[in-house]
Amino acid sequence: MAEQTRSSITVEASPAAVMAVIADFERYPEWTGEVTEAEVLDTDGQGRARQVRLVLDAGAIRDDHTLAYTWTGGSEVSWTLVKSRMLRALDGSYRLTPTAGGTRTEVVYQLTVDVKIPMLGDIKRKAEKVIVDRALDGLRRRVESLNP
């Protein structure tokens, strides 16, 4: 059964700077803890990724999967699982909200994971939490290093 994990962080940069890092999939292996490969398979008319293949190594969850992305303006991106060997669901989103006059951004990350193989709920929830926490921390560090 899929359960949702949600967390947030404040980044010292504008929403546009944060979204630029989120949209730069080819660089994910440089700053995410779990993505070891990323390949944009299809883009929309604005050059934003519509489908991305990701190789994930998150301890208990290891997979090669494809996600479909939907972009909502410059403030939100969501994704759904297209295909996977190990996962039934990997759906999530980043929602960006400007704060402090637009110089800081609150990033809310939401993730729903469901695996095909039996896995104890506690182990799955721990893996989800690790993915979310590392993604947010990695995103913050990457954005702030590019926008001092």
Rosetta blueprint (number, residue, H / E / L):
1 M L
2 A L
3 E E
4 Q E
5 T E
6 R E
7 S E
8 S E
9 I E
10 T E
11 V E
12 E L
13 A L
14 S L
15 P H
16 A H
17 A H
18 V H
19 M H
20 A H
21 V H
22 I H
23 A H
24 D L
25 F H
26 E H
27 R H
28 Y H
29 P H
30 E H
31 W H
32 T L
33 G L
34 E L
35 V E
36 T E
37 E E
38 A E
39 E E
40 V E
41 L E
42 D E
43 T E
44 D L
45 G L
46 Q L
47 G L
48 R L
49 A E
50 R E
51 Q E
52 V E
53 R E
54 L E
55 V E
56 L E
57 D E
58 A E
59 G L
60 A L
61 I E
62 R E
63 D E
64 D E
65 H E
66 T E
67 L E
68 A E
69 Y E
70 T E
71 W E
72 T E
73 G L
74 G L
75 S L
76 E E
77 V E
78 S E
79 W E
80 T E
81 L E
82 V E
83 K E
84 S E
85 R L
86 M L
87 L E
88 R E
89 A E
90 L E
91 D E
92 G E
93 S E
94 Y E
95 R E
96 L E
97 T E
98 P E
99 T E
100 A H
101 G H
102 G H
103 T L
104 R E
105 T E
106 E E
107 V E
108 V E
109 Y E
110 Q E
111 L E
112 T E
113 V E
114 D E
115 V E
116 K L
117 I L
118 P L
119 M L
120 L L
121 G H
122 D H
123 I H
124 K H
125 R H
126 K H
127 A H
128 E H
129 K H
130 V H
131 I H
132 V H
133 D H
134 R H
135 A H
136 L H
137 D H
138 G H
139 L H
140 R H
141 R H
142 R H
143 V H
144 E H
145 S H
146 L H
147 N L
148 P L
